[in-house]
Amino acid sequence: MIRVFEAPFDPAEALATFIAGAGEGAVVSFVGIVRGEGGVETLTLDHYPGFTEAEIMRVVGALIARHGLSAATVIHRYGTMRPGEPIMFAATAAPHRRAAMRALDELIDRLKTGAPFWKKERRAGSDHWLEASDADRADAKRWVASDG
Amino acid sequence: MFGRLSHLAIDSRDVPPSISDSAALRAHLGDQWPELNDLKVKMAVNRTLVHGIVPIGEDDEVAFLPPMSGG
């Protein structure tokens, strides 16, 4: 299930809900928390309603098929957040742990570069738009060989 | 318009009816907003990314997407 919304959420509740429907085997989860390094006061995410969800669903659907997952979920916030707030929750479930772990690693790498969000940091009172970092692009490329 | 292009105020009523594909629309709007000529800015038509040139009619939803920051 993919959900993109503005309100704060509780990752523990998201995990409990996911586990309840995940089936037997392994569940692996990830929580992204807004970083305050470099004097970031707020982080604002812009998205394209409908398009953003569809692009995330495309990535998740491919991973479910390739890794034989029994379930996968992505919860992602948009709007303005402060350092320390959860911004994203992702989880995968599979009959065996390696598939769930590998799929989640790939999912996060792909979302870090490919998810249609536009991020703006506010530092010292002024706004700066961000692009995906070179390190994130390099991480996403780890998986290119397994495309197709 | 999203991200660093969100300040652009493009009015679809300003697009002449002779514009019938994505390349012509980008060229037309790029005259007024040079940011749109940047090839890193992608286009989506009806919420699908455009690869190459696709036809565009007056009922289509067109979006210009600056480089994404990721999730």
Backbone of each chain as ProteinMPNN parsed JSONL, in Angstrom:
{"seq_chain_A": "MIRVFEAPFDPAEALATFIAGAGEGAVVSFVGIVRGEGGVETLTLDHYPGFTEAEIMRVVGALIARHGLSAATVIHRYGTMRPGEPIMFAATAAPHRRAAMRALDELIDRLKTGAPFWKKERRAGSDHWLEASDADRADAKRWVASDG", "coords_chain_A": {"N_chain_A": [[0.843, -1.19, 0.0], [0.517, 2.214, -0.793], [0.977, 5.362, 0.552], [0.688, 8.833, 0.482], [0.935, 11.68, 2.22], [0.222, 14.685, 4.196], [0.143, 14.988, 6.966], [1.695, 14.498, 10.25], [2.934, 11.25, 11.284], [2.831, 8.078, 13.051], [5.456, 5.964, 13.191], [5.643, 3.525, 14.567], [3.042, 2.676, 14.798], [2.45, 2.393, 12.115], [4.154, 0.285, 11.474], [3.103, -1.774, 13.082], [0.578, -2.083, 11.92], [1.339, -2.945, 9.391], [2.67, -5.379, 9.945], [0.544, -6.855, 10.896], [-0.784, -7.547, 8.602], [1.038, -8.919, 7.099], [1.717, -11.641, 6.859], [3.43, -14.873, 7.19], [6.955, -15.363, 8.002], [9.345, -13.036, 7.25], [9.635, -9.613, 8.247], [10.836, -6.488, 7.285], [11.782, -3.204, 8.121], [11.943, 0.37, 7.554], [12.659, 3.62, 8.71], [12.64, 6.92, 7.821], [14.086, 9.891, 8.979], [13.892, 13.359, 9.394], [16.809, 15.229, 8.825], [18.855, 17.526, 10.676], [21.269, 18.587, 10.045], [23.817, 20.981, 9.142], [22.457, 23.223, 9.843], [19.733, 23.12, 9.171], [16.484, 24.322, 9.271], [13.807, 23.867, 8.54], [12.285, 21.37, 6.426], [10.807, 21.188, 3.33], [8.574, 19.442, 1.326], [7.513, 19.168, -1.966], [5.015, 17.779, -4.051], [3.55, 15.873, -6.765], [0.388, 15.381, -7.005], [-1.128, 12.229, -7.461], [0.569, 11.578, -9.68], [3.007, 11.267, -8.238], [2.328, 9.213, -6.391], [1.746, 7.179, -8.23], [4.226, 6.74, -9.479], [5.769, 5.807, -7.331], [4.347, 3.506, -6.787], [4.848, 2.064, -9.079], [7.569, 1.431, -8.815], [7.468, -0.08, -6.443], [5.769, -2.173, -7.191], [7.322, -3.511, -9.12], [9.4, -4.429, -7.523], [8.081, -6.15, -5.763], [7.386, -8.197, -7.484], [9.937, -9.017, -8.453], [11.4, -9.803, -6.182], [9.794, -11.608, -4.949], [8.009, -10.809, -2.909], [5.708, -10.882, -0.143], [4.295, -8.741, 0.773], [4.384, -5.126, 0.642], [5.054, -1.774, 1.645], [4.804, 1.797, 1.431], [4.997, 4.783, 3.114], [4.79, 8.191, 2.87], [5.563, 11.518, 3.669], [4.506, 14.833, 2.707], [4.875, 18.437, 2.389], [5.708, 20.711, 5.088], [8.319, 20.01, 7.341], [10.063, 19.445, 10.453], [13.474, 19.016, 11.702], [14.081, 15.78, 13.037], [11.525, 14.816, 12.802], [9.587, 12.027, 11.62], [9.711, 11.249, 8.201], [9.326, 9.349, 6.31], [8.186, 5.993, 5.849], [8.94, 2.68, 5.221], [8.336, -0.698, 4.349], [8.956, -4.194, 3.94], [7.827, -7.512, 3.259], [8.442, -10.984, 3.314], [8.59, -14.543, 2.625], [11.095, -15.414, 3.45], [13.983, -14.038, 5.132], [16.162, -12.843, 3.651], [15.249, -12.033, 1.138], [13.375, -10.085, 1.854], [15.013, -8.185, 3.126], [16.873, -7.458, 1.139], [15.157, -6.459, -0.815], [14.073, -4.249, 0.496], [16.33, -2.64, 0.866], [16.928, -2.053, -1.797], [14.559, -0.753, -2.502], [14.601, 1.61, -0.916], [16.932, 2.847, -1.902], [16.117, 3.334, -4.54], [13.909, 5.031, -4.176], [15.153, 7.218, -3.01], [16.375, 8.532, -5.099], [14.597, 8.428, -7.266], [11.946, 9.016, -6.548], [9.2, 11.145, -7.13], [9.565, 13.863, -5.702], [10.06, 17.199, -4.599], [12.433, 18.892, -2.875], [12.888, 21.347, -0.403], [15.082, 23.163, 1.523], [15.167, 25.089, 4.478], [17.466, 27.27, 5.602], [19.062, 29.343, 7.906], [17.051, 31.174, 7.556], [16.628, 31.335, 4.794], [15.483, 29.861, 1.7], [16.325, 26.84, -0.034], [16.315, 24.953, -2.941], [16.638, 21.443, -3.474], [18.527, 18.868, -5.176], [18.683, 15.343, -6.016], [21.355, 13.719, -4.305], [24.798, 13.092, -5.318], [25.784, 10.857, -4.04], [23.446, 9.474, -3.431], [22.591, 8.908, -6.017], [24.615, 7.197, -6.856], [24.146, 5.063, -5.129], [21.637, 4.221, -6.077], [22.356, 3.3, -8.553], [23.537, 0.899, -8.021], [21.637, -0.972, -8.429], [20.893, -1.063, -11.02], [21.777, -2.991, -12.783], [20.093, -5.085, -12.29], [17.732, -4.419, -13.433], [14.877, -4.75, -15.649]], "CA_chain_A": [[0.0, 0.0, 0.0], [1.279, 3.456, -0.897], [0.233, 6.529, 1.046], [1.442, 10.087, 0.476], [0.073, 12.659, 2.888], [0.922, 15.808, 4.82], [0.103, 14.971, 8.439], [2.656, 13.645, 10.958], [2.434, 9.896, 11.511], [3.566, 7.305, 14.045], [6.036, 4.806, 12.507], [5.365, 2.295, 15.318], [1.689, 2.273, 14.418], [2.534, 1.934, 10.716], [4.78, -1.039, 11.481], [2.15, -2.731, 13.653], [-0.448, -2.322, 10.898], [1.942, -3.728, 8.308], [2.914, -6.743, 10.437], [-0.749, -7.546, 11.039], [-1.241, -8.068, 7.307], [2.203, -9.322, 6.302], [1.872, -13.089, 6.687], [4.542, -15.505, 7.91], [8.291, -15.207, 7.439], [10.14, -11.913, 7.741], [9.27, -8.225, 7.953], [11.942, -5.551, 7.462], [11.214, -1.86, 7.994], [12.853, 1.514, 7.517], [12.042, 4.912, 9.017], [13.472, 8.082, 7.493], [13.838, 10.999, 9.912], [14.466, 14.599, 8.85], [18.102, 15.6, 9.418], [19.022, 18.953, 10.921], [22.677, 18.975, 9.856], [24.018, 22.17, 8.326], [21.566, 24.301, 10.27], [18.409, 23.046, 8.548], [15.388, 24.663, 10.191], [12.656, 23.081, 8.072], [12.38, 20.718, 5.123], [9.485, 21.201, 2.703], [8.487, 18.602, 0.133], [6.467, 19.416, -2.945], [4.783, 16.549, -4.824], [2.587, 16.014, -7.861], [-0.634, 14.412, -6.599], [-1.493, 11.251, -8.493], [1.8, 11.174, -10.362], [3.976, 10.799, -7.239], [1.879, 7.9, -5.908], [1.847, 6.195, -9.32], [5.642, 6.413, -9.695], [6.2, 4.964, -6.213], [3.674, 2.207, -6.967], [5.543, 1.368, -10.169], [8.799, 0.888, -8.222], [7.102, -1.119, -5.462], [5.215, -3.315, -7.923], [8.43, -4.242, -9.745], [10.161, -5.109, -6.465], [7.268, -7.264, -5.257], [7.499, -9.283, -8.452], [11.3, -9.521, -8.6], [11.922, -10.416, -4.953], [8.816, -12.548, -4.404], [7.516, -10.3, -1.623], [4.292, -11.121, 0.164], [3.686, -7.416, 0.968], [5.31, -3.991, 0.727], [4.334, -0.521, 1.855], [5.551, 3.052, 1.527], [4.258, 5.939, 3.621], [5.689, 9.329, 2.658], [4.926, 12.811, 3.925], [4.911, 16.031, 1.971], [4.646, 19.624, 3.212], [6.842, 21.233, 5.859], [8.687, 19.21, 8.517], [11.233, 19.9, 11.213], [14.404, 17.935, 12.022], [13.619, 14.849, 14.06], [10.209, 14.242, 12.482], [9.568, 10.981, 10.604], [9.271, 11.719, 6.888], [9.005, 8.228, 5.458], [8.217, 4.644, 6.403], [8.827, 1.652, 4.18], [8.506, -2.044, 4.897], [8.76, -5.31, 3.015], [7.608, -8.807, 3.903], [8.7, -12.113, 2.414], [8.672, -15.795, 3.384], [12.433, -15.552, 4.025], [14.497, -12.704, 5.462], [17.086, -12.201, 2.701], [14.468, -11.359, 0.089], [12.768, -8.878, 2.431], [16.078, -7.204, 3.404], [17.431, -6.975, -0.122], [14.134, -5.656, -1.482], [13.935, -2.957, 1.179], [17.537, -1.873, 0.538], [16.756, -1.542, -3.163], [13.428, 0.193, -2.502], [15.04, 2.9, -0.367], [17.859, 3.46, -2.869], [15.368, 3.828, -5.706], [13.075, 6.171, -3.789], [16.004, 8.367, -2.699], [16.672, 9.296, -6.315], [13.556, 8.422, -8.291], [10.592, 9.413, -6.137], [8.924, 12.513, -7.579], [9.401, 14.898, -4.684], [10.974, 18.318, -4.734], [12.728, 19.252, -1.491], [13.39, 22.697, -0.157], [15.57, 23.34, 2.891], [15.278, 26.45, 4.994], [18.636, 27.437, 6.476], [19.314, 30.745, 8.245], [15.955, 32.01, 7.07], [16.409, 31.372, 3.35], [15.094, 28.569, 1.126], [17.196, 26.283, -1.078], [15.797, 23.717, -3.551], [17.657, 20.395, -3.514], [18.427, 17.761, -6.127], [19.22, 14.094, -5.454], [22.806, 13.848, -4.164], [25.606, 12.148, -6.099], [25.882, 9.608, -3.269], [22.174, 8.755, -3.619], [22.562, 8.392, -7.4], [25.525, 6.042, -6.904], [23.455, 3.96, -4.458], [20.57, 3.722, -6.95], [22.976, 2.589, -9.684], [23.867, -0.473, -7.617], [20.548, -1.893, -8.767], [20.549, -0.94, -12.438], [22.064, -4.251, -13.47], [19.003, -6.043, -12.11], [16.529, -3.932, -14.12], [14.456, -5.334, -16.91]], "C_chain_A": [[0.89, 1.257, 0.0], [0.408, 4.587, -0.357], [1.159, 7.73, 1.059], [0.528, 11.142, 1.085], [0.9, 13.669, 3.671], [1.077, 15.642, 6.335], [1.245, 14.151, 9.036], [2.057, 12.252, 11.162], [3.338, 9.182, 12.518], [4.12, 6.05, 13.371], [5.74, 3.49, 13.235], [3.984, 1.759, 14.956], [1.679, 1.732, 12.976], [3.117, 0.529, 10.648], [3.809, -2.1, 12.007], [1.07, -3.091, 12.629], [0.099, -3.209, 9.788], [2.138, -5.18, 8.731], [1.606, -7.535, 10.499], [-1.215, -8.151, 9.716], [-0.15, -8.719, 6.48], [2.329, -10.819, 6.047], [3.125, -13.6, 7.384], [5.879, -15.261, 7.218], [8.989, -14.025, 8.066], [9.527, -10.578, 7.337], [10.491, -7.366, 8.234], [11.385, -4.153, 7.255], [12.291, -0.788, 8.067], [12.055, 2.765, 7.861], [13.038, 6.0, 8.65], [13.077, 9.242, 8.392], [14.57, 12.236, 9.402], [15.742, 14.969, 9.605], [18.205, 17.119, 9.58], [20.429, 19.448, 10.662], [22.784, 20.197, 8.932], [23.05, 23.296, 8.664], [20.204, 24.306, 9.602], [17.327, 23.331, 9.593], [14.132, 23.881, 9.827], [12.991, 22.464, 6.72], [10.962, 20.689, 4.551], [9.522, 20.359, 1.441], [7.263, 18.978, -0.682], [6.243, 18.081, -3.656], [3.741, 16.841, -5.9], [1.498, 14.973, -7.598], [-1.039, 13.491, -7.755], [-0.258, 10.713, -9.181], [2.799, 10.58, -9.36], [3.596, 9.404, -6.731], [2.077, 6.824, -6.978], [3.294, 5.781, -9.565], [6.166, 5.52, -8.569], [5.602, 3.566, -6.369], [4.369, 1.382, -8.046], [6.814, 0.691, -9.629], [8.466, -0.274, -7.291], [6.588, -2.37, -6.176], [6.312, -4.165, -8.558], [9.211, -5.03, -8.701], [9.396, -6.298, -5.892], [7.435, -8.463, -6.184], [8.905, -9.88, -8.441], [11.801, -10.27, -7.376], [10.937, -11.409, -4.328], [8.274, -12.114, -3.05], [6.061, -10.689, -1.414], [3.565, -9.805, 0.419], [4.78, -6.357, 0.968], [4.482, -2.732, 0.929], [5.297, 0.658, 1.862], [4.591, 4.119, 2.041], [5.208, 7.124, 3.511], [4.944, 10.621, 2.906], [5.357, 13.833, 2.884], [4.576, 17.229, 2.852], [5.885, 19.945, 4.034], [7.06, 20.43, 7.143], [9.906, 19.809, 9.195], [12.178, 18.722, 11.462], [13.878, 17.078, 13.172], [12.27, 14.221, 13.755], [10.357, 13.115, 11.463], [9.012, 11.544, 9.29], [8.778, 10.549, 6.037], [9.093, 6.915, 6.207], [8.085, 3.681, 5.235], [9.048, 0.299, 4.831], [8.251, -3.077, 3.818], [8.55, -6.576, 3.836], [7.819, -9.895, 2.868], [8.755, -13.385, 3.249], [10.036, -15.99, 4.032], [13.112, -14.189, 4.11], [15.329, -12.055, 4.368], [16.329, -11.442, 1.612], [13.889, -10.054, 0.62], [13.823, -7.794, 2.648], [16.621, -6.599, 2.113], [16.422, -6.072, -0.839], [13.994, -4.288, -0.825], [15.135, -2.063, 0.881], [17.396, -1.24, -0.853], [15.643, -0.495, -3.216], [13.868, 1.574, -2.017], [15.974, 3.601, -1.352], [17.099, 4.054, -4.051], [14.516, 5.045, -5.351], [13.926, 7.407, -3.528], [16.329, 9.185, -3.945], [15.448, 9.458, -7.208], [12.185, 8.891, -7.856], [10.342, 10.873, -6.513], [8.549, 13.445, -6.427], [10.411, 15.991, -4.993], [11.155, 18.883, -3.337], [13.328, 20.64, -1.407], [13.816, 22.773, 1.302], [15.546, 24.811, 3.255], [16.44, 26.497, 5.971], [18.874, 28.923, 6.657], [18.276, 31.65, 7.57], [15.787, 32.061, 5.565], [16.239, 29.958, 2.786], [16.043, 28.142, 0.013], [16.552, 25.015, -1.625], [16.938, 22.715, -3.681], [17.437, 19.476, -4.704], [18.998, 16.517, -5.449], [20.742, 14.199, -5.408], [23.53, 12.819, -5.024], [25.696, 10.804, -5.372], [24.604, 8.785, -3.435], [22.106, 8.159, -5.019], [23.446, 7.152, -7.514], [24.866, 4.831, -6.248], [22.386, 3.366, -5.377], [21.146, 2.912, -8.101], [23.392, 1.169, -9.322], [22.855, -1.467, -8.168], [20.236, -1.91, -10.262], [20.731, -2.256, -13.17], [20.916, -5.239, -13.35], [17.692, -5.551, -12.715], [16.164, -4.823, -15.287], [14.054, -6.743, -16.831]], "O_chain_A": [[1.888, 1.326, 0.717], [-0.745, 4.748, -0.758], [2.273, 7.664, 1.578], [-0.525, 11.458, 0.532], [2.117, 13.533, 3.795], [2.056, 16.118, 6.911], [1.719, 13.208, 8.403], [0.838, 12.09, 11.208], [4.453, 9.621, 12.798], [3.351, 5.159, 13.012], [5.6, 2.45, 12.591], [3.784, 0.551, 14.825], [0.997, 0.755, 12.666], [2.654, -0.313, 9.879], [3.708, -3.191, 11.445], [0.696, -4.256, 12.49], [-0.586, -4.11, 9.304], [1.816, -6.101, 7.98], [1.57, -8.727, 10.194], [-1.946, -9.141, 9.702], [-0.358, -9.041, 5.31], [2.997, -11.219, 5.094], [3.801, -12.848, 8.087], [5.936, -14.99, 6.018], [9.206, -14.0, 9.278], [8.978, -10.429, 6.245], [11.115, -7.489, 9.289], [10.606, -3.925, 6.329], [13.391, -1.012, 8.572], [10.937, 2.958, 7.385], [14.171, 5.989, 9.133], [11.895, 9.546, 8.552], [15.738, 12.158, 9.022], [15.767, 15.02, 10.834], [17.718, 17.888, 8.751], [20.767, 20.581, 11.005], [21.943, 20.406, 8.057], [22.848, 24.212, 7.866], [19.579, 25.358, 9.471], [17.258, 22.686, 10.639], [13.474, 23.305, 10.694], [13.845, 22.951, 5.98], [10.03, 20.223, 5.207], [10.394, 20.537, 0.59], [6.149, 19.091, -0.171], [7.195, 17.323, -3.844], [3.137, 17.913, -5.931], [1.673, 13.803, -7.937], [-1.259, 13.942, -8.879], [-0.069, 9.498, -9.252], [3.368, 9.516, -9.605], [4.447, 8.518, -6.651], [2.515, 5.711, -6.685], [3.569, 4.611, -9.83], [6.921, 4.582, -8.823], [6.271, 2.565, -6.112], [4.467, 0.159, -7.942], [7.096, -0.465, -9.944], [9.106, -1.324, -7.344], [6.936, -3.491, -5.804], [6.241, -5.394, -8.536], [9.634, -6.158, -8.954], [9.988, -7.329, -5.573], [7.603, -9.596, -5.732], [9.061, -11.101, -8.422], [12.536, -11.251, -7.499], [11.228, -11.988, -3.281], [8.097, -12.935, -2.151], [5.287, -10.81, -2.364], [2.341, -9.749, 0.297], [5.943, -6.642, 1.252], [3.353, -2.633, 0.448], [6.458, 0.527, 2.25], [3.517, 4.332, 1.479], [6.329, 7.059, 4.015], [3.83, 10.809, 2.418], [6.417, 13.718, 2.269], [4.047, 17.057, 3.95], [6.985, 19.498, 3.709], [6.134, 20.199, 7.92], [10.671, 20.567, 8.599], [11.751, 17.568, 11.44], [13.312, 17.584, 14.141], [11.898, 13.217, 14.362], [11.162, 13.224, 10.538], [7.985, 12.222, 9.273], [7.931, 10.719, 5.161], [9.945, 6.73, 7.076], [7.225, 3.847, 4.37], [9.851, 0.168, 5.755], [7.447, -2.872, 2.909], [9.034, -6.691, 4.962], [7.434, -9.757, 1.707], [8.948, -13.315, 4.463], [10.136, -16.66, 5.06], [12.866, -13.303, 3.291], [15.229, -10.845, 4.16], [16.723, -10.345, 1.217], [13.904, -9.036, -0.072], [13.567, -6.618, 2.389], [16.804, -5.386, 2.009], [16.795, -5.043, -1.401], [13.816, -3.282, -1.512], [14.976, -0.861, 0.667], [17.7, -0.065, -1.055], [15.772, 0.524, -3.895], [13.544, 2.586, -2.637], [15.832, 4.796, -1.609], [17.41, 5.155, -4.504], [14.416, 5.985, -6.14], [13.485, 8.526, -3.79], [16.535, 10.395, -3.858], [15.274, 10.5, -7.839], [11.33, 9.145, -8.704], [11.177, 11.737, -6.245], [7.38, 13.766, -6.214], [11.471, 15.742, -5.568], [10.195, 19.298, -2.687], [14.155, 21.043, -2.226], [13.03, 22.49, 2.206], [15.867, 25.672, 2.435], [16.414, 25.86, 7.024], [18.888, 29.68, 5.686], [18.592, 32.737, 7.085], [14.896, 32.757, 5.079], [16.779, 28.991, 3.323], [16.505, 28.963, -0.779], [16.268, 24.092, -0.861], [18.074, 23.095, -3.966], [16.315, 19.319, -5.185], [19.701, 16.613, -4.444], [21.359, 14.702, -6.347], [22.954, 11.803, -5.411], [25.686, 9.746, -6.002], [24.657, 7.561, -3.563], [21.623, 7.041, -5.198], [23.086, 6.18, -8.178], [25.0, 3.708, -6.734], [22.242, 2.146, -5.45], [20.525, 1.961, -8.576], [23.58, 0.33, -10.203], [23.159, -2.645, -8.354], [19.401, -2.694, -10.713], [19.952, -2.602, -14.058], [20.766, -6.127, -14.19], [16.653, -6.186, -12.537], [16.995, -5.544, -15.839], [13.678, -7.336, -17.843]]}, "seq_chain_B": "MFGRLSHLAIDSRDVPPSISDSAALRAHLGDQWPELNDLKVKMAVNRTLVHGIVPIGEDDEVAFLPPMSGG", "coords_chain_B": {"N_chain_B": [[3.238, 23.148, -11.887], [6.302, 22.513, -10.27], [8.605, 22.256, -7.452], [11.559, 24.066, -8.073], [10.422, 25.355, -10.187], [8.024, 26.277, -9.401], [7.217, 28.871, -9.257], [6.44, 29.724, -11.72], [3.904, 31.103, -13.685], [1.968, 29.759, -15.629], [-0.482, 30.034, -18.046], [-2.921, 28.087, -19.411], [-4.616, 29.115, -21.284], [-3.139, 30.792, -22.762], [-1.866, 29.317, -24.633], [-1.497, 28.753, -28.001], [-3.93, 27.28, -30.275], [-2.683, 25.969, -32.341], [-0.585, 24.547, -31.363], [0.366, 21.293, -31.1], [1.858, 19.179, -30.171], [4.193, 17.775, -27.692], [6.812, 18.732, -27.984], [6.503, 21.085, -29.452], [5.012, 22.561, -27.66], [6.803, 22.881, -25.524], [8.788, 24.375, -26.783], [7.359, 26.676, -27.426], [6.555, 27.679, -24.872], [9.058, 27.91, -23.783], [10.148, 30.142, -24.947], [9.14, 32.21, -23.469], [9.656, 31.428, -20.843], [12.68, 30.686, -20.101], [13.742, 28.752, -18.425], [12.414, 26.414, -18.939], [13.576, 25.336, -21.143], [15.7, 23.876, -20.343], [17.13, 20.752, -20.515], [17.095, 19.023, -18.419], [14.717, 19.4, -17.254], [11.824, 17.627, -17.122], [8.915, 16.433, -18.926], [5.492, 15.733, -18.206], [2.611, 14.178, -19.411], [-0.737, 13.989, -18.828], [-0.091, 12.827, -16.384], [1.897, 10.991, -16.974], [5.252, 10.284, -17.653], [6.931, 11.877, -20.326], [8.52, 10.453, -23.062], [10.437, 11.201, -25.717], [8.416, 12.588, -28.321], [5.09, 13.534, -27.863], [1.59, 13.652, -28.843], [-0.481, 16.489, -28.064], [-3.499, 17.664, -26.757], [-6.239, 20.012, -26.144], [-7.486, 19.155, -23.826], [-5.638, 17.815, -22.362], [-3.536, 17.188, -19.511], [-0.678, 18.84, -18.69], [2.556, 18.759, -17.317], [5.518, 20.33, -16.156], [8.506, 19.095, -14.994], [10.953, 19.778, -12.763], [14.401, 18.747, -11.975], [14.212, 15.977, -9.809], [14.168, 15.71, -6.232], [14.088, 13.351, -4.925], [13.009, 10.87, -2.467]], "CA_chain_B": [[4.656, 23.466, -11.745], [6.76, 21.986, -8.994], [9.981, 22.554, -7.082], [12.061, 25.411, -8.367], [9.619, 25.99, -11.24], [6.664, 26.521, -8.914], [6.843, 30.289, -9.369], [5.988, 30.051, -13.083], [2.442, 31.216, -13.776], [1.625, 29.476, -17.018], [-1.934, 29.972, -18.241], [-3.149, 27.27, -20.61], [-5.356, 29.897, -22.294], [-2.158, 31.51, -23.593], [-1.256, 28.389, -25.589], [-2.29, 28.795, -29.232], [-4.462, 25.973, -30.658], [-1.819, 25.322, -33.334], [0.374, 23.687, -30.654], [-0.28, 19.973, -31.087], [2.658, 18.125, -29.54], [4.951, 18.183, -26.512], [8.005, 19.507, -28.366], [6.054, 22.428, -29.85], [4.586, 23.269, -26.446], [8.006, 23.271, -24.78], [9.449, 25.455, -27.528], [6.526, 27.872, -27.291], [6.647, 28.212, -23.504], [10.465, 28.2, -23.51], [10.444, 31.519, -25.369], [8.772, 33.113, -22.375], [10.294, 30.965, -19.613], [13.858, 29.943, -20.565], [14.001, 27.605, -17.527], [11.776, 25.213, -19.488], [14.419, 24.787, -22.203], [16.688, 23.005, -19.704], [16.743, 19.366, -20.813], [16.881, 18.274, -17.174], [13.296, 19.556, -16.917], [11.054, 16.62, -17.852], [7.487, 16.732, -19.112], [4.517, 14.651, -18.017], [1.305, 14.441, -20.007], [-1.731, 13.169, -18.115], [0.602, 12.155, -15.268], [2.837, 9.985, -17.451], [6.454, 10.944, -18.162], [7.044, 11.883, -21.779], [9.787, 10.054, -23.681], [10.246, 11.575, -27.12], [7.403, 13.608, -28.595], [3.732, 12.967, -27.845], [0.574, 14.639, -29.199], [-1.138, 17.174, -26.943], [-4.746, 18.351, -27.096], [-6.588, 21.02, -25.152], [-7.959, 18.541, -22.584], [-4.555, 17.085, -21.699], [-2.85, 17.827, -18.383], [0.763, 18.843, -18.947], [3.348, 19.266, -16.194], [6.972, 20.413, -16.32], [9.066, 18.583, -13.736], [12.393, 20.035, -12.598], [15.072, 17.587, -11.406], [13.572, 15.592, -8.558], [15.07, 15.581, -5.089], [13.948, 12.017, -4.355], [12.19, 10.784, -1.256]], "C_chain_B": [[5.109, 23.098, -10.344], [8.191, 22.432, -8.714], [10.375, 23.957, -7.492], [11.35, 26.065, -9.541], [8.263, 26.45, -10.72], [6.244, 27.989, -9.002], [6.292, 30.631, -10.759], [4.463, 30.052, -13.141], [2.03, 31.021, -15.231], [0.115, 29.305, -17.116], [-2.209, 29.22, -19.54], [-3.924, 28.042, -21.682], [-4.404, 30.67, -23.203], [-1.502, 30.599, -24.628], [-2.094, 28.378, -26.861], [-2.75, 27.394, -29.655], [-3.582, 25.239, -31.679], [-0.778, 24.4, -32.679], [-0.249, 22.301, -30.496], [0.614, 18.859, -30.548], [3.572, 18.701, -28.452], [6.167, 19.04, -26.863], [7.618, 20.939, -28.728], [5.637, 23.241, -28.625], [5.797, 23.746, -25.647], [8.714, 24.436, -25.472], [8.684, 26.77, -27.36], [6.694, 28.506, -25.906], [8.081, 28.599, -23.155], [10.88, 29.587, -23.962], [10.2, 32.495, -24.223], [9.489, 32.756, -21.073], [11.494, 30.098, -19.981], [14.187, 28.733, -19.674], [13.48, 26.307, -18.131], [12.587, 24.598, -20.624], [15.501, 23.856, -21.656], [16.262, 21.548, -19.893], [16.596, 18.507, -19.564], [15.434, 18.422, -16.684], [12.496, 18.582, -17.773], [9.605, 17.069, -17.987], [6.664, 15.498, -18.78], [3.221, 15.089, -18.681], [0.323, 13.453, -19.393], [-1.057, 12.246, -17.101], [1.453, 10.969, -15.709], [4.039, 10.715, -18.035], [6.531, 10.807, -19.679], [8.441, 11.439, -22.19], [9.63, 10.311, -25.164], [9.158, 12.636, -27.235], [6.02, 12.942, -28.602], [2.726, 14.05, -28.234], [-0.084, 15.238, -27.953], [-2.391, 17.87, -27.454], [-5.153, 19.265, -25.956], [-7.068, 20.42, -23.83], [-6.853, 17.829, -21.815], [-3.958, 17.899, -20.557], [-1.343, 17.706, -18.617], [1.482, 19.424, -17.733], [4.818, 19.301, -16.594], [7.605, 20.094, -14.966], [10.557, 18.899, -13.66], [13.062, 18.796, -11.988], [14.529, 17.257, -10.017], [14.603, 15.454, -7.45], [15.06, 14.168, -4.527], [13.207, 12.069, -3.034], [13.027, 10.88, 0.0]], "O_chain_B": [[4.404, 23.334, -9.363], [8.895, 22.916, -9.601], [9.629, 24.914, -7.289], [11.64, 27.217, -9.867], [7.44, 26.952, -11.486], [5.068, 28.316, -8.844], [5.738, 31.713, -10.953], [3.816, 29.105, -12.695], [1.78, 31.98, -15.962], [-0.488, 28.534, -16.369], [-1.796, 29.643, -20.62], [-3.895, 27.67, -22.856], [-4.795, 31.144, -24.27], [-0.672, 31.055, -25.416], [-3.275, 28.032, -26.818], [-2.036, 26.419, -29.421], [-3.72, 24.029, -31.86], [-0.163, 23.575, -33.355], [-1.276, 22.152, -29.834], [0.181, 17.71, -30.472], [3.712, 19.915, -28.303], [6.512, 19.964, -26.127], [8.309, 21.889, -28.362], [5.873, 24.447, -28.556], [5.818, 24.874, -25.154], [9.179, 25.368, -24.816], [9.278, 27.831, -27.175], [6.94, 29.705, -25.784], [8.309, 29.495, -22.342], [11.839, 30.154, -23.44], [10.938, 33.462, -24.032], [9.881, 33.632, -20.302], [11.342, 28.889, -20.155], [14.841, 27.794, -20.127], [14.024, 25.233, -17.876], [12.323, 23.466, -21.029], [16.144, 23.133, -22.417], [15.169, 21.156, -19.484], [16.048, 17.406, -19.62], [14.981, 17.674, -15.817], [12.486, 18.689, -18.999], [9.134, 17.954, -17.272], [7.079, 14.368, -19.036], [2.788, 16.232, -18.53], [0.53, 12.24, -19.435], [-1.393, 11.069, -16.973], [1.705, 10.053, -14.926], [3.88, 11.652, -18.818], [6.233, 9.751, -20.237], [9.434, 11.991, -21.716], [8.777, 9.702, -25.809], [9.003, 13.477, -26.35], [5.812, 11.923, -29.261], [2.966, 15.232, -27.989], [-0.222, 14.573, -26.927], [-2.352, 18.578, -28.46], [-4.495, 19.297, -24.916], [-7.058, 21.109, -22.81], [-7.097, 17.294, -20.733], [-3.882, 19.126, -20.619], [-0.808, 16.603, -18.726], [1.072, 20.449, -17.188], [5.301, 18.406, -17.288], [7.299, 20.714, -13.948], [11.343, 18.337, -14.423], [12.367, 17.888, -11.531], [14.402, 18.133, -9.161], [15.762, 15.123, -7.699], [15.932, 13.817, -3.732], [12.829, 13.133, -2.544], [12.489, 10.825, 1.106]]}, "name": "protein", "num_of_chains": 2, "seq": "MIRVFEAPFDPAEALATFIAGAGEGAVVSFVGIVRGEGGVETLTLDHYPGFTEAEIMRVVGALIARHGLSAATVIHRYGTMRPGEPIMFAATAAPHRRAAMRALDELIDRLKTGAPFWKKERRAGSDHWLEASDADRADAKRWVASDGMFGRLSHLAIDSRDVPPSISDSAALRAHLGDQWPELNDLKVKMAVNRTLVHGIVPIGEDDEVAFLPPMSGG"}
